């Protein structure tokens, strides 16, 4: 049976390292594939000099390493906000991420529907129309770059389910794939394995971590409701050959946080379930 590759996200190091420093740190743990978070000051292309951008490329190529995906967590921005200027601003940051991904031969940029958390949210159809319109513009921008846009299922958005991702990708166009977050799916009480089989070849990238039902977190595996075994079986069934990203969110600057330990412990659980072990 073919084992699946495991990548490590730079998410725990948003404020403790820049993107390159975080990848170098993760290389020290044994990783050679990374998901790079696109977020200031960690890695924000609009503020990076040409020399800084080259440093990423030189290091990756020199070490024989690669980036599986860029992830833009939208902690400040919103592609379906009611303010057109916010939508345009957010799309411009995505364009910069796509351009930087192309420079680094990164195949995917993960796109997240914007959050909804107000007492009176805009009509669902408005938000969907704004998001689809924006993503179509990004597909046009990515054309010819070798970079593909992936939609991610996130519980605090207005499109939280795997089926939402499939339906929305179909509205945008065949160029768009899906980044499936197993933890997000489990948190809303979906069956992640069934969701994977439903998505089929639209699934291009996977995030995994753990959470309970009471509090939404992305903790080390083995601490919540995520069961990697059925996930591995479903990925194998659909012939998935991409990376599975350990997206552990434990702020390295917080006292008592141990992202390195969380990542290694989680990888051991993945390896026991069939993924490639950590060297």
Beta strands, then each sheet from edge to edge (+ up, - down):
strand 1: 5-9
strand 2: 33-37
strand 3: 66-71
strand 4: 108-112
strand 5: 148-152
strand 6: 177-181
strand 7: 203-208
strand 8: 243-246
sheet 1: 1+ 2+ 3+ 4+ 5+ 6+ 7+ 8+ 1+
end
